[in-house]
Amino acid sequence: MSEPVVLKEINDDGIATVTLNRPEVFNGYNEELLTDLAAGLEEIEADESIRAVIIRGAGKHFSAGADVNWFKVLAAASDAEKKRAADLSTGVMRKLFTLAKPTIALVQNACFGGGVGYVAGCDIAIASEDAKFAITEVRVGITPAPILPQVISAIGMRQARRYTLTAETFDVHEAKKIGLIHEICPVGGLDEAVEPVIDAILKSAPGAVRDTKNLINDIGTSAITDDLADRLASISAGGRNTPEGLEGFSAFLEKRTPNWYKSE
């Protein structure tokens, strides 16, 4: 029997640790992972004994975003199936962003594409010195629609414009400078670095913490309504059928330069 693709543990202090558990593909998400993650977050939100949630990735990397093998399947899927998949990814990112519990991302090594969405969607983010980030979707001809509200909330429109339009890779120090992460720790030091953050949360009244987060979400400029979530999913699903989406994905799979870049 294979190991679950999402692991969930709850300690005696009510701290839930959710681990993305597909290290063989750098914790890339597919339908199974997103479905299990959605279910896990729903269970966590309903459990009043849980005080905070840690999101982390198994193995060497945090998350490389979407699993390319899932994208291959979606490339041949119907429009309705593409939209259903986009609804799933958009909904999971939205759920993490609005979860009525404090959330903390612990990031090591690669954090790309939708992986940045996890980090931006958490309330607090700590990364080790080896972490590197990129919002890569435009390189394969699609938009990062499912994670844009979270990214804009975390780093602001000015920085979002740069890093979503260029898909540049940036290091942990730049990530802290632009507001994507809060704290940098030595490689291998994530567990130690998160301890004082957890202690600070445990010192705070659970109801007040919940109400404060809900109020921030209500009055913040990046509130995700049902209509916005549907629009984001539609953009994401439709992007795979555009000429650029088809060319970008083909170029990625064939390890060649896409036709919009004229290299010498």
C-alpha positions in Angstrom: 0.0 0.0 0.0 1.4 3.4 -1.0 2.0 6.1 1.5 -0.5 9.0 1.6 0.3 12.0 -0.6 -0.6 14.3 2.3 0.4 13.6 5.8 -1.3 15.1 8.8 -0.1 15.0 12.4 -1.5 16.8 15.5 0.7 17.2 18.6 -0.4 17.6 22.2 -0.4 21.4 21.9 -2.9 21.3 19.1 -0.4 22.1 16.3 -1.3 20.3 13.1 1.6 19.6 10.7 0.5 19.0 7.1 3.2 17.5 4.9 3.1 17.5 1.1 4.3 13.9 0.6 5.4 13.4 -3.1 9.1 13.9 -2.7 9.8 11.9 -5.9 8.3 14.7 -7.9 9.5 17.6 -5.6 6.0 17.5 -4.0 4.4 18.6 -7.2 0.6 18.6 -6.9 -1.8 16.5 -8.9 -5.5 15.8 -8.4 -4.9 13.3 -5.6 -2.7 15.7 -3.6 -5.1 18.6 -4.0 -8.1 16.6 -3.1 -6.5 15.2 0.0 -5.1 18.6 1.0 -8.6 20.1 0.6 -10.1 17.4 2.8 -7.3 17.8 5.4 -7.8 21.6 5.6 -11.6 21.1 6.1 -11.0 18.7 8.9 -8.5 21.0 10.5 -10.8 24.0 10.4 -13.6 22.0 12.0 -11.4 20.7 14.9 -11.5 23.3 17.7 -8.6 21.7 19.4 -6.2 22.7 16.6 -4.5 26.0 17.4 -2.2 26.4 14.3 -1.2 24.7 11.1 2.3 24.1 9.7 2.6 23.4 5.9 5.8 21.7 4.8 7.2 19.5 2.0 8.7 16.1 2.4 12.3 15.4 1.3 14.7 17.8 -0.3 12.3 20.4 -1.7 9.2 22.3 -0.5 7.2 22.2 -3.7 7.8 22.5 -7.4 4.2 23.5 -8.0 2.0 21.4 -10.4 3.2 18.0 -11.4 4.0 18.0 -15.1 2.6 14.5 -15.5 -0.8 15.9 -14.3 -0.5 18.6 -16.9 0.1 16.0 -19.6 -3.2 14.4 -18.6 -5.1 17.7 -18.6 -3.7 18.6 -22.0 -5.8 15.9 -23.5 -8.8 16.4 -21.2 -12.1 18.0 -22.1 -12.8 21.7 -21.4 -15.1 20.6 -18.6 -12.4 18.5 -17.0 -9.8 21.3 -17.3 -12.3 23.7 -15.5 -12.9 21.1 -12.8 -9.2 20.8 -12.2 -8.8 24.5 -12.2 -11.6 24.8 -9.7 -9.9 22.3 -7.5 -6.5 24.1 -7.5 -8.1 27.5 -7.1 -10.3 26.3 -4.3 -7.4 24.7 -2.3 -5.3 27.9 -2.6 -8.3 29.9 -1.4 -9.0 27.6 1.5 -5.5 27.8 2.7 -5.6 31.6 2.4 -8.9 31.9 4.4 -8.4 29.1 6.9 -9.7 30.3 10.3 -6.5 29.1 12.0 -2.9 30.6 11.9 -0.9 28.9 9.1 2.9 28.7 8.9 4.9 27.6 5.8 8.3 26.0 6.4 10.2 26.2 3.1 13.4 24.5 2.0 15.1 24.5 -1.4 12.8 24.6 -4.5 9.5 26.6 -4.2 8.1 27.2 -7.7 4.8 28.0 -9.3 1.9 26.9 -7.1 4.4 26.2 -4.4 4.8 30.0 -4.1 1.0 30.1 -3.8 1.1 27.9 -0.7 3.7 30.2 0.9 1.8 33.4 0.0 -1.4 31.9 1.3 0.0 31.2 4.7 0.0 33.8 7.5 3.6 33.3 8.4 6.5 31.9 6.3 10.0 30.8 7.4 12.6 29.6 4.8 16.0 28.1 5.1 19.0 29.6 3.4 18.9 27.2 0.5 15.3 28.2 -0.5 14.7 29.6 -4.0 11.5 30.8 -5.5 9.9 31.5 -8.9 6.4 32.1 -10.2 7.0 30.2 -13.5 3.6 29.9 -15.2 4.2 32.5 -18.0 7.2 30.6 -19.2 4.9 27.9 -20.4 2.3 30.2 -21.8 -0.3 30.3 -19.0 -1.2 32.7 -16.1 -0.8 32.0 -12.4 -4.4 32.9 -11.9 -5.2 30.5 -9.0 -2.5 32.0 -6.8 -2.5 35.7 -7.8 -4.7 37.0 -5.0 -2.4 35.3 -2.4 0.8 36.5 -4.2 -0.5 40.1 -4.4 -1.5 40.0 -0.8 1.9 38.8 0.3 4.2 41.0 -1.9 2.0 43.8 -3.3 1.2 44.6 -6.8 4.5 46.2 -7.7 6.6 43.1 -6.8 3.9 40.8 -8.1 4.1 42.5 -11.5 7.9 41.9 -11.7 8.0 38.3 -10.5 4.9 37.0 -12.3 5.7 38.7 -15.6 9.4 37.7 -15.7 9.2 34.3 -13.9 12.7 35.1 -12.5 14.2 32.8 -9.9 15.0 34.7 -6.7 16.8 33.7 -3.5 15.6 33.7 0.1 17.0 37.1 0.8 15.0 38.7 -2.0 12.0 36.7 -0.8 12.3 38.3 2.6 13.0 41.8 1.2 9.7 41.7 -0.9 7.6 40.2 1.9 7.1 36.7 0.7 8.7 35.2 3.8 9.2 36.6 7.3 12.3 34.9 8.5 15.4 33.1 7.3 17.1 30.2 9.1 20.1 28.0 8.5 19.6 24.9 6.3 18.1 22.2 8.5 16.9 24.7 11.1 13.3 25.1 10.2 12.0 23.1 13.2 14.0 25.2 15.6 13.1 28.5 13.9 9.3 27.8 14.1 9.3 27.0 17.9 9.1 30.6 19.1 6.4 31.4 16.5 4.3 28.5 17.7 4.8 29.6 21.3 3.7 33.1 20.5 0.5 31.7 18.9 -0.2 29.5 21.9 0.1 32.5 24.2 -2.7 34.2 22.2 -6.4 33.6 22.8 -7.7 31.1 20.2 -11.0 32.9 19.6 -9.3 36.3 19.3 -6.8 34.9 16.8 -9.6 33.4 14.7 -11.7 36.6 14.7 -8.6 38.7 13.9 -7.7 36.6 10.9 -11.3 36.5 9.7 -11.5 40.3 10.0 -8.3 40.8 8.1 -9.7 38.6 5.3 -12.9 40.6 5.3 -11.4 44.0 5.1 -8.2 43.2 3.2 -7.9 44.3 -0.5 -7.4 40.7 -1.7 -10.6 39.1 -0.5 -11.5 36.2 -2.7 -15.2 36.1 -3.4 -17.0 33.1 -5.1 -17.2 35.1 -8.3 -13.5 35.9 -8.3 -12.6 32.3 -7.5 -14.7 31.1 -10.5 -13.1 33.8 -12.8 -9.6 32.7 -11.7 -10.4 29.0 -12.3 -11.8 29.8 -15.7 -8.8 31.8 -16.7 -6.5 29.0 -15.5 -8.5 26.3 -17.4 -8.8 28.3 -20.6 -5.2 29.2 -20.7 -4.2 25.6 -21.5 -6.1 25.8 -24.8 -4.5 29.0 -26.1 -1.8 28.9 -28.8 0.7 30.1 -26.2 -0.4 27.6 -23.6 -0.1 24.7 -26.1 3.3 25.9 -27.4 4.7 26.7 -24.0 3.8 23.3 -22.6 5.1 21.5 -25.7 8.4 23.4 -25.5 8.7 22.5 -21.9 8.2 18.8 -22.5 10.5 18.9 -25.6 13.2 20.8 -23.7 13.4 23.5 -26.3 12.9 27.2 -26.5 9.3 28.4 -27.1 8.6 30.1 -30.4 8.1 33.5 -28.7 11.7 33.7 -27.7 14.2 34.3 -30.5 17.5 33.3 -29.1 20.7 33.8 -31.1 
